[in-house]
Amino acid sequence: MTASNLATGLDAIAPLASLAALRYDPALQGQLRLLSHSENATYVLYNARRRSVMRVHRQAYHSYQEIVSELWWLAALREEGLQVPNAIAGLDGQLIQQVELAGLGRRYVVLFDWIEGSEPAPQGLDASFRRLGAINARLHEQARRWRQPEGFTRMTWNHASMLGAQGHWGKWQAAPYLAEPDRALIGEVVGLLGQRLAEYGQGAGRFGLIHADLRLANLLVQGEQTRIIDFDDCGLGWYLHDLAAALSFFEHHVELPQWIDNWLQGYCSRLSLGDEDLAMLPTLIMQRRLQLLAWTGTHRGTPQVESLGRDWVAQTLGLCRRYLDDGLRDVMSHGGH
């Protein structure tokens, strides 16, 4: 996705979103305003009385059954008392709508109740990461004991699907600002990551259903209430990938060890982690950074990628060198858990 086809894509999506709005109760219908456009296009659908959030799915990213499975998990989490998005049925009683217009293709659409709250403030991030860790533990507790319905299917987030030739987010080799020596460096790191993750394994205590993108941006806080949003990437992965995802785009930050320590404090207030789990954190963090690097290649030219710029790629290469030198051991420099 480049800057030019981003605009073209939005031009194509807007009429489909307008058509989808007509599939719902007239009390919900109104104006549409774009909230974000990355893997999907997300709109607020609003009128004088009510707001809802419409997600227009990217083509060929999730199957119908994968979206159904996401909604199954959200319903199960709500039964546990977690505050997560609630899908709204259309006039036909279906939670997933399919819209199509000649020349614009076909899209799946889901409408969710509006969730009040705001992203945690940049001040006081220690407390925010503790909150995030504790919430992540609640998700993992539920996922481990939940009996998934027959037909449940979601993406798998393993080494091959993140950094392999058929990675869900594209090839890291296509990322911007990389020279051939840079690709050689990253390739060496990718090989070592794969080796260490294969040794760690995918046992039931380490690998299962995860949010996969639970960053602070996907928390909405209102007073003492914390709501979790954006389960679009949920799937099967290493449980501690959720910690790596919490640090997305800031893996190079000087305060990273402190953020990790606070996340772990929150998480370990509910679930315990073994030494082998903790030892794997630098590897999972490095893998996530390179997964994001692959994402910049498929989103080249978009505002999100352009805002990162050359410096972010240079910082990524610095992390790669540190990983080869000492395994990023300094990210675990704070207290034990």
C-alpha positions, 0 to 999 in steps of 0.5 A: 500500500503506497500513498497513492493507492491509500487515497484510491483505496479510501475513495473505493471504501467510502461508498461501500461504508455508506452502503453498509450503514443502510444495513442497520437499524435507522436509529444507528444511521447517520454520517460517517467519519474516518477514524483510521486506515491501516489493515482496515478502514475504521469509521465512526457512524454517528447522528445526534443521538448515538455513535457506533464504530464501523470496521470495513475489512481489508480484502483478502486479509481475514476470511468470513470464518476468521471474523466470526471466530473473533466475534466468538472470542469477544462474546466469551470475554464479555461473559468473563466481565472484560470490557471489549467491543460488542458487535451490532447485528444488522437488519437481517440479524447478522453480525457480519455484513457483506457489501459489494459495488460494481468496480469497487469489489466486496468487503466484510463489515462489522459495526460495534457499539461505541466505547467511551474512554481515551488512550492512557496519557503519556505521563505516568506510563509506568502505571499504564504498563502495569495496567496493561500487563494485568489486563493481558494476564486476564486475557491469557487466563480466559484463553487457556481455559476457554473451549473454542467453538467448533470451526474456530479459526484465526491467524497463527503468529509464529516465526514463519508467518511474521518473518518468512517469505509468506509473512502476513505483513509482507517481506521485511526485505521490501522495507524502505531505506535498506541497503544490501549490507543492512539486509545481510545483517537482518537476515543473520538476526532472523536466522538466529531468532528462528533457531531460538524460538524453535528451541523454546517451542510452542507448548500449551503453556507458552503458545495460544490465543492472544490479542497480538496487538495490545498496545497502549493505543488499544486501551481506552481508559475512563476513570477506573474503567479500562476497555480493550479494543481492536482484536482484528489481529488476534490469533495463535501465538506466543503469549509473551508476544503480547508484551513485545506488541505492547512495545511496538515501534519503541523497542529502541526507547531508553525507558524500555526496561522500565516499561517491561518491568512494569508490564511484568509486575502487572502480568505476574500479579495474576500469572507466573512466568518461568525463567525460560519465558523471561529469557525469551523476551528479548528474542520476541521483542526483536522479532516484533520489531522486524515484523513491524519493519516488514509492515513498513514495506507493505505500507510504504508511502503512507503517513504512518510509515513516512512519520517513522522515516530513516531514523526508525530504520537506523534504530532497527539496525542498531537493535539488530547489532545489539541482538547479535552482540549480547542478545539485548540483555539490557532490556531485562535490567530491572527487577525479577518477577 
